[in-house]
Structure formats: structure tokens, C-alpha cells
Amino acid sequence: MAALGFTKARSMGPVAEAVERAGGSVARVFRKAELPLRLIEAPEQLILLRDQLALVEHAARELDDETLPLRLSMQAGMEGLGLFGRRVRTAPTLENAIQRCNFGIQSMLQSMTRMDLKQTEASAARLAAWTYEILDDAPVGRQKNELLAFGYMISALKHFRVGALRVTLPRKPPERATLEDLLGCEIAAGEKAALVFPAECLCNANPACVDPDDARIDDMPSPTDFSAAVERLVELALLERRPTIDAVRRRLALSARSLQRRLAEEGESFDAIRRRVVLAKARTRLRDGATPITQIAYELGYSDAAHFSRAFAAWTGESPRAWRRAALARACETGLPSLGQRP
């Protein structure tokens, strides 16, 4: 099986809002992409990169708008990419910002993609080409994802007071003239998707706040870590309250037996992963001190609180109610707020 690319849901930009505003059906778009609607409320949730490509593709078809991906990311801007975007926007110079983007994208935002910066001489002028490449073999939505990436990249350039001179794409896009108006520059054929601008602009200083720290933050599972990928997909399935092996194996286009065999090769099992994910979610929800245990049970896919309580007690040796009391007591003793309290 090919390596698995993941991305954070927030990388899609405000897709639901755009579809609703244009009179399309958000529910239909998500249904065609086979993704839960609750993903809208979970921007940090990891999803398969190919699922993101499919969702953006279906949204564009729903609205009959080939420019939608570019408009989504231009509207969201780098600030819409959470911690990753903030790290890029607070770099000391444009070159530092691009380096943070290039080196951080696979660990913080989106795996199975590659970004690079190259400098070339052209007509006595030195040019920089900032490239974006999809390494995942997903057949649907590749160019739309390139346009989605361009909106975020252009936002970074504009923040450092730079405008692209030219955009290159491996394939001729539909609505080229409209896209050129949105981009503010021409679109040319090229080996890779790239923004081209004067190389001297790489020295442009950040006009806003600066954070010189560039520590590595790893949020993304390795594309070859199958167990970690299954764990993220169980988390996704929890949004639909269906963390079943069938829900996960369909996302991976595998049989249940093949999925279990792949996990066994890494010393894991689906039941162990599901238990770990559900228990972590249960503990988080219990710590907030406010959500009824019946509701938590429902969110975790249980038909009633009794089934959840028995499972939780088997895992921890305590009932959910007793565990919550102890957790809140510990928080009071240490002076730390529970998740449901303000510090």
C-alpha cells in the first residue's frame, strides 16, 4: 500500500461557509467526499490528504466554480493555518518565512507534499521560484489543491510586501483569465506549481511582529507509520460516533483482514488503537467537569451511559464519575483549571 498523506482540516479554508454563501449544499459536498459534517467544527483534526483533495473538488463542482480553491485560501490567508501559519508570518525575513514553510509543512500541516525554493538567472535578473508539489498518488483534485496552496503562499508574500511576477502550473487550468485576475499575475506552463518573484525580495524584513524561534513541532504521522494513520482515522470516525473497523478500512480501501494484518506487522491491533483513542477522548471530556456522562457516552459511540461506564471501568479500574471527581480534585489541589473552567 502506498504511503499515506495527512492534512489538517483547517487547510481546506472556509469551504463550508463558501458553499453555503453561494447557495450550494454543504451536506451534499461532505457526503460525496464521505466526510463527517462535524469536521467543520474540528479544524485541527487530521484527515487523509486525498480526502481533502476530494472535498475541495466536490465543492468546486457543487458551485461550478473552478476558482473556488484559490478564493478559499486567499480569504483565509496564512493566519487561517493556525500555529503553522503564525510561525510563517512571524519569521524575521521572507526567506526565513519560506524556509519555515518548506521545512515545517510535512510535520505541522500536511504530509506527502513538498515545498522548495530555488533561485535562477533570467534576463539579467535573479528570480526566486517557490514550488509546491503533491507526492500523494491521489487521482482527484490535484490542480485544485495546487491553487489552494497558492492562496496561502501569496498571502505570505503579500505579508512581506512582495507580489508574484508569474505563476507556473504543470497543466493548463480552466478559467485561466479569471485565475490570473485573482492571482494578480500571469499563469505559465511549468514543470511544477510555483510562484516566481524577484530574488532580492527574499531579504525583505517582516513588517509586523517577529518570533526568531524555529523549533520543530511534529503533529503529523509519518506517511509510512500505518498504526499512527489508523489512530488518526479512528479519531475522525469518532466525529460520526462510528469508530468501527469498517469505517476505517473503507477510508483506506482495505479489507478488515488486510487492515488487521498490517497492524499486526507493527505490533498493534485495531481494538487496542480504538481503546486508546476512545479512552483519551473520554478523559478529555470528563476533565471539563460539565458535560453529562450520558452525552460523553453518546459522543464516543455508545448506545447508553451504562455500556460506556462498564468499558471505562474495565480500562481504568474506576467508574467515569469517580474518575472525574478525582481529576477535578487533583486540578484544585494543583491550582490548575479544568478544561471547563477559565484560568
FENZI-V470905 format. One record per pair of residues at least 6 apart in sequence whose ideal C-beta (glycine too) atoms are under 7 Angstrom apart, sorted by the first residue. I is the first residue (numbers start at 1). J is the second residue. D is the distance in Angstrom with one decimal. If there is no record, write none. Layout:
I:J:D
I:J:D
//
This chain:
2:137:5.5
3:112:6.4
3:223:3.6
3:224:5.5
4:48:6.5
4:223:5.5
4:229:4.7
5:48:6.9
5:49:3.4
5:111:4.9
5:112:2.6
5:113:7.0
5:135:6.9
5:136:3.9
5:223:6.0
6:46:4.7
6:47:6.8
6:48:6.2
6:49:6.1
6:111:5.2
6:220:5.7
6:221:6.1
6:232:6.2
7:47:6.4
7:49:4.9
7:52:5.0
7:109:6.7
7:110:4.0
8:43:6.8
8:44:5.9
8:46:6.1
8:109:5.7
9:39:5.2
9:42:6.0
9:43:5.3
9:45:4.8
9:47:5.8
10:43:3.6
10:44:6.9
10:80:6.6
10:81:6.3
10:82:5.7
11:52:6.6
11:81:6.6
11:109:6.0
11:110:5.8
12:52:5.7
12:55:6.3
12:56:6.1
13:72:3.4
13:73:5.0
13:75:6.5
13:76:4.2
13:80:6.3
13:148:6.9
14:72:6.2
14:75:6.2
14:76:6.0
15:55:6.7
15:56:6.6
15:59:5.1
15:72:5.8
16:26:4.8
16:40:4.8
18:68:6.5
18:72:5.9
19:26:5.0
19:29:5.7
19:59:5.4
19:62:6.0
19:63:6.4
20:26:5.4
22:63:4.9
24:62:4.3
24:63:5.1
25:62:6.7
27:37:6.3
28:62:6.6
29:55:6.8
29:58:4.9
29:59:5.0
29:62:5.1
30:37:5.2
32:58:4.5
33:51:6.2
33:54:4.7
33:55:4.0
33:58:5.2
35:47:6.8
35:51:5.9
35:55:5.9
36:239:4.3
36:240:4.3
38:239:4.2
39:45:6.1
39:239:6.1
42:239:6.3
43:82:6.9
45:235:6.7
45:236:6.2
46:232:4.4
47:236:6.0
48:251:6.4
49:110:6.5
49:112:5.5
49:136:4.9
49:138:6.6
50:136:6.0
50:138:3.5
53:138:5.2
53:140:5.7
53:141:3.3
53:142:6.7
53:145:5.2
54:140:5.4
54:141:5.9
56:69:5.3
56:141:5.7
56:144:5.1
56:145:6.6
56:148:6.1
57:140:5.4
57:141:3.7
57:144:5.7
59:68:6.0
60:66:6.1
60:68:4.5
60:69:6.6
60:144:6.0
66:174:4.4
66:175:4.4
67:175:5.7
67:178:5.5
67:179:5.8
67:182:6.1
69:144:4.4
69:147:4.4
69:148:4.0
70:147:4.3
70:148:7.0
70:150:6.1
70:151:5.1
70:179:6.4
70:182:5.5
71:182:6.7
72:148:6.4
72:151:6.7
73:148:4.9
73:151:2.6
73:152:4.8
74:151:4.0
74:154:6.7
74:155:6.7
74:182:6.9
77:155:4.1
78:85:4.0
78:88:5.4
78:89:5.1
78:152:5.7
78:155:4.7
78:156:5.2
78:159:6.8
79:85:5.3
79:89:6.6
81:109:6.3
81:152:6.4
83:108:6.8
84:104:6.2
84:108:4.4
84:109:4.5
87:100:5.4
87:104:6.5
88:97:5.0
88:100:5.3
88:101:5.1
88:156:5.7
89:159:5.7
90:206:7.0
90:209:5.7
90:210:5.8
90:211:3.9
91:97:3.8
91:100:5.3
91:206:6.3
92:205:6.8
92:206:5.8
92:210:5.2
92:212:6.1
93:202:6.9
93:203:6.0
93:204:6.3
93:205:5.8
93:206:6.7
94:160:4.0
94:162:6.3
94:201:6.0
94:202:5.3
94:204:4.6
95:202:4.0
95:203:6.9
97:156:5.7
97:160:6.5
98:117:5.2
98:130:5.9
100:214:6.0
101:115:5.9
101:156:6.8
102:115:4.3
102:116:6.2
102:117:6.3
105:113:6.1
105:115:5.6
106:113:6.9
106:220:6.4
107:216:6.4
107:217:6.7
107:218:4.7
107:219:6.7
107:220:5.5
108:217:5.5
108:219:5.4
108:220:6.8
111:220:4.7
111:223:5.3
112:135:4.5
112:136:4.1
112:223:5.4
113:132:6.9
113:133:6.6
113:134:5.6
113:135:6.1
114:133:4.6
114:135:5.9
115:131:6.5
115:132:5.4
116:131:4.8
117:128:6.3
117:130:5.5
118:129:5.0
119:126:6.1
119:127:7.0
119:128:5.3
119:199:4.9
120:127:5.5
120:129:6.7
125:198:6.8
126:199:4.1
126:200:6.9
127:196:5.6
127:198:6.5
127:199:5.7
128:197:5.7
128:199:4.2
128:202:5.9
129:194:4.6
129:196:5.1
130:153:6.2
130:194:6.2
130:195:4.8
131:192:4.5
131:193:6.5
131:194:4.3
132:146:6.1
132:149:4.4
132:153:6.9
132:193:4.9
133:192:5.5
133:193:6.9
134:142:5.6
134:145:6.0
143:169:6.8
143:171:5.8
143:173:6.1
146:169:6.5
146:193:4.1
150:167:6.6
150:183:6.9
150:195:6.7
153:195:5.5
154:164:6.4
154:183:6.9
154:195:6.8
157:163:6.8
157:164:6.2
157:195:6.7
157:197:6.5
160:204:4.6
160:206:6.6
161:204:6.0
161:207:6.5
162:197:5.5
162:201:4.4
162:204:6.2
163:184:6.3
163:197:7.0
164:183:6.8
164:185:4.9
164:195:4.5
164:196:6.4
164:197:5.2
165:185:6.0
165:196:5.3
165:197:5.5
165:198:7.0
166:185:5.6
166:186:5.6
166:188:5.7
166:196:4.3
167:183:5.5
167:185:5.9
167:187:4.9
167:195:6.0
168:188:5.2
168:189:6.7
168:190:2.6
168:192:7.0
168:193:6.7
168:194:4.7
168:196:6.8
169:187:6.0
169:190:6.5
169:193:5.5
170:190:6.6
170:191:6.6
170:192:6.5
170:193:6.6
173:179:5.8
173:187:6.6
176:187:5.7
179:187:6.2
180:186:5.8
180:187:5.5
221:228:3.5
221:229:5.6
221:232:6.1
222:228:6.7
226:262:5.1
226:263:6.8
226:266:6.0
227:263:6.0
227:266:4.8
227:268:4.4
227:273:6.7
230:248:6.0
230:263:6.5
230:270:6.9
230:273:5.6
231:273:5.2
231:277:6.0
233:248:4.7
233:251:5.4
234:243:4.9
234:248:6.1
234:273:5.9
234:274:5.4
234:277:4.5
235:277:5.7
237:243:4.5
237:244:6.9
237:247:4.4
237:248:6.1
238:277:6.9
238:281:6.3
238:300:6.8
238:301:7.0
241:298:6.9
241:299:6.4
241:301:4.5
242:301:6.2
243:274:5.4
243:277:6.8
243:278:6.4
243:301:5.6
245:256:5.3
245:259:6.6
245:270:4.9
246:256:6.9
248:259:6.9
249:255:6.5
249:256:5.2
249:259:4.6
252:259:6.6
259:270:6.6
260:269:6.9
260:270:6.1
263:269:5.7
263:270:6.1
275:315:6.5
278:300:5.4
279:315:5.4
281:300:6.2
282:296:6.4
282:300:6.1
282:312:6.1
284:339:6.9
285:291:5.4
285:296:4.6
285:299:6.9
286:296:6.7
286:320:5.9
286:323:6.0
286:324:4.4
286:327:6.4
287:327:5.2
287:338:5.5
287:339:5.1
288:338:6.0
288:339:4.1
288:340:3.7
289:324:6.9
289:328:5.3
289:338:4.5
289:340:4.7
290:340:4.3
293:305:5.3
293:320:5.1
293:321:6.5
294:305:4.5
296:308:7.0
297:304:6.4
297:305:4.6
297:307:7.0
297:308:3.5
300:308:6.3
302:308:4.1
308:320:6.8
309:319:5.6
309:320:5.6
312:319:6.9
312:320:4.9
313:319:5.3
316:323:6.0
328:338:5.7
331:337:6.7
331:338:5.0
337:343:4.8
//
